[in-house]
Amino acid sequence: MVSNKKLSLIFSLVSLLFISAPAFSKPLADEQPPKVLTSIKPVQLIALAVTEGITKPDVLLPPGASPHNHSLRPSDARLLQNADVMFWIGPDMEVFLEKMLANAKNTRSVPLMSAEGIHIRRYDDEGHDHDHDHDHHHDHHAHGEGCGCQHGEHDAHIWLSPENAIAMATAISSTLSEMDPVNAEQYSHNLKNFISKMNKVDERNRLKMAAVSKRPIFVFHDAYGYLQEHYQFNIAGHFTLNPEQQPGPRHLAELREKLLKSGKTCVFREPQFEPAYIDKIVHGLDVKVSLLDPLAMDIPEGPDAYPEFINGLVDNIVDCLEQ
């Protein structure tokens, strides 16, 4: 039989163990990674690579919705309010987000167009591009446009540059590591994997593009300057600066003249736009009409989705020209 003295000693030891044991009463919710929201699908595809094995980023715009003139719904506003961090391009592209993000006090806003290492192309007044490098912190409202409609100074389609995609992934990894230090090592590991995959993508695509890079192609709207600059292929013309606006008859007449002079070539439309004027302008010409999708509508979500997206764009250009 255990004496009262021994029992008292046992109870004291047990009590001491409970007092000195680590506290596990912290709510599990506090240990969850940040709720990540992205504005458009291409940004989501980059974020998916960085957050693999940790969390799954959500996307605000539905597939195919244009970031140039999207109107936020009440459900979009709720999604934004519930997010811990929003990764978006910036006010040159998603002008509709600027005011909403200012009101979402609990959501951290990260405009990737201002991320360190981002290369920015600029337009002149005629809509052609100048080649400028800006490391970060651009004045996106230099012309007072802020509409993403390619009328102003900056080309906001930064996600179509593989180099910019790496800079965007780096900014996403850095931000999430700061917000979620428990998973910082995993974010860093995922970033290294993404960079390695993008290096292989570049090697593949430069080889594919080499044989056809000098042949002219025509694109639906002026969105592909970064991709063109990176892979050095030949965009001879575009139908419109703003995909939501009808091009003028003079521009279309000039474009048909360019198509005539180009001979056998390719015209690329986009899946969410099927304007009748494309069929009219190519009628009777030795032109193949194919598809380029700058918003990655049909790319399945996953950690390898962005490399697949870039490969798909290059494959569509090369396949059309080879046919």
N, C-alpha and C positions, 0 to 999 in steps of 0.2 A: 504494500500500500504506500502511495506517495504521500509524504507528509505535507501539512499546510505550508511549511516553509519552502519546500521544493516547488509546490504549486505556484506560490507567490513569485518565486524566481523565474519559473517558466513563463508566466503571464507577463512579467516585466520584459523578458527577452523578446517575446512575440510583439509586444507593443513597440519596443525599440526598433524591431525589423520593419514594421509598418511605417514608423515615422521616418526612417532613413531610406526606405525604398523609393525609387523614382516615381514621380507622379504621372499617372496615365489618364488623368481626368480631363486633359485638354480635348476639346471637341475635334473629331476627325475632320470636320469641315474646314477648320483652320489650317490643316495640313495639305489641303488640296491645291494643285497648281492653279495659276491664274486662269480665268475664263478669257480665252483669246477670241477676238472678233476681227475679221478682215473685211475690207470694203468690197473687193472684187475677187473673182475666182483665181486669176493668176497669182495674186498675193497670197491667197489661201494655199495654193499649191506649194509655194516656197515655204510658208509657215508650217505646212504639214511635214516637210523634210526636217525642219528644226525641232519640232515637238514630238517626233516619233517616239513612241513608248512612254510618253508623259501625259499628253492630252491631245484632243482633237480640236483645232481651230474651226470656228464657224465662219460663214460668209454672209454678208448683209444683202448684196444684190442677188436676185434670182438668176439662174442661168440665162444668158443672152441679153439681159437688161443692160442698156447702155449707161455707163457711168457719166456720160456727158450731160444727161438731162433727166436722171431718175428722180421720181417723186417718192419721198419716204411715206410709208404706210404706218399706222399706229403700231402694228406688230414689229416693224423695223425699229421704231423708237424704243419699244420695250427691250428688244434685243440689245440695242446700244446701251441703254441704261443699266442692264444687268451685266455687261461685260466689264472685266477689270482693265483690259487694254484693247485699243483699236489700232490696227495697222492699216494705213490707207496710203494712197499716192500723195495727195495734197490738194490744195484748193485750185490748182491749175486743172485738175481732172474732176474730182468729185465735189463740185462747188456746193451741192446740196447738203454736204456733210458739215461744212464749216460751222454754221450756226448751231446745229444739233450737238456737235461735240463741245462747243463752248458751254452749252447748258447741261451736258452730262458730267457733272462735277466729280463723280466717283470713277469715271472711266479715263484712263490714261490715253492720251492721243499721241500717236507716233506717225507723223507724215514722212513716208520713206523717201520722198523726193528731196528731203533735206538731210538724209542720212549721209554720214561720212563715206567718201569714196564713190558716190553716185556721179556718173558722167551725164551731163545735160546737153542736149542738142537745142539749138535755137532756130526760130523761124525769122525770116525777114518779112517785110510788109507784103510781099507777093506770095507768101506761103512756102517759099523754098527755104532750105535749111542752111544755117551757118554751123560751123563746127567749133564748139567751145568746150572747154573743160571747166567744171566747177566742182570742187571737192565737197562742199556742203554749204548750207545756210544761204539759199537763193532768195532773191526778192521775187516772189511769184506773181506779184501784182504790178509789175513794172509798167504794163500797158493798161492797167485797169480792167483786164478782160476776166481772168479767173474762171473761164467757162470750160476749159478743156477742149475748145472747139477749133484749136489750131489757128486762131486769128492773131494770137498774141505772140509773146516772145519765146516761150518755152514749149518744147515738145514733151508732153507729160506721159507718153507711152514707154516709160522707163523699163517696165518689166520685159520688154522685147529685146533687151540687151542681156546676153548671158553674163557679162561682166557686172552689170548693174544688179542682176539677180543675186550674185554672190555678195555684193555690198548690202543688198536688202536682207539677205539671210543673216549676214553678220550683225546688222542692226537689230534684227528680231532676236537672235541668240543673246546679244549683249543685254537687251532690255529685259528679256525673260529671266536671264541669270541674275540680274539685279533684283527683280521682283520675287524670284523663287530660288533662293540660294541653295535649297536642298537638292534641286535638280540641275544646278549649274554645270556640273561635270557632264551630265547627259546632253544638255543643250550644246556644249562645246564639242562633244564627240559627234553629235549629229551634224553640226556645221562642217566639221572636217570631212565627213562622209559626203555631204552635199558638194563641197568644193571638188573632191576627188571625182565624183560622178560628172560634174560639169566640165572638168578637164577632158574626160573621155568623150563627152558629147561634142566638145569643140573639135577634137581630133577627127571624129567620125564625120561631122558636118562639113568641115573644111575640105576633106577629101571628096565628099559627095558633090559639093558645090563647084569644085574647081573646073569641071568639064563644061559647065553651062553658065558660069558666072558672068560672061560678057554678053549673053543673049538678053534682049530687052523683055521685060514683063510690065504689065499694067495692073495696078491694084485699085480696089474700090475706094478706100480713103487713105489719107496721108498719115498712116499709123505705123509704118514699117521701117522708118528711117534708122532706128537703132539696130534692127536685125540686118538691114542692108549694109550699114556701116561696119558691123561686126564681121559679116561673112563676104563683104565686097561683091555683091551681085548687082545687077543693073535694073533698077526701077525707072522706066522711061516716062511714066505718067500715072496720074491718079484721077479718078472720076470726080471726087469731091473732097473738100477740106473737112467738112462736117457731115457725118453720115446721115444726120437728120434733115439736111437741107438739099433741095434739088439743085444740081449744077446748072449754070446758065447755058443758053444755046451756043454762045461763042466759044465757051470752054469745051463743050462737047464736039463742036466742029473741029477745033484745033486738035482734040484728042483723036478723032477719027483720022485726021491727016497723019498724025504720028503713027497710028496703027497701020495705015496703008504703007508708010515708008518702012515700017519694021518687018514686014513680010510675015512669015509664019511665027506666031508668038502666042503668049498666054495672057488671058485676062482673069483676074481673081476677084470674085465677089465674096461677101461675108454671109454666114448662114442666117442671120437675123434680118438681112436686107435683101430684097429681090426686086430692085427697081426695073421697070420695063425699059428704061433708056439704055441699059447695058445691052439687051438683045438687039435693040434698034441700031446702036452704034457699031456693033460687030457684024451685022447682017451682011452677008456676001463677002466677008473677009476670011482669010486663012488664019483663023483665030480659034483657039480652044478656050472655053470658059471653065475654070476650075474654082476651088474653094480655099480661102485662108480664113482662119478664125482667131483673131487676136485675143479673144476672151476665154478660150479653152472650154467652150461649152460642153463638148463631148468627151473630155479627158476624165477618166475615172479618178476619184480622189485616192491619194496614197503618197507615201514618202518619195516615190520615184516619178510622181506625176509631172513635175515641172520639166525634168529632162525629156520625158516623153512628149510633152507639149512642144518644146523647141525642136526636137527631132521630127515631129509631125509637120511643123511648118516648113522645115527644110525639105522633107520628103515630098510634100505636095508641090513645091516649086520645081524641084528636080524632076519628079515624075511627069509633070505636065510638059516641061520643056523637052524631055527625052521622047515623049510621044509625038 
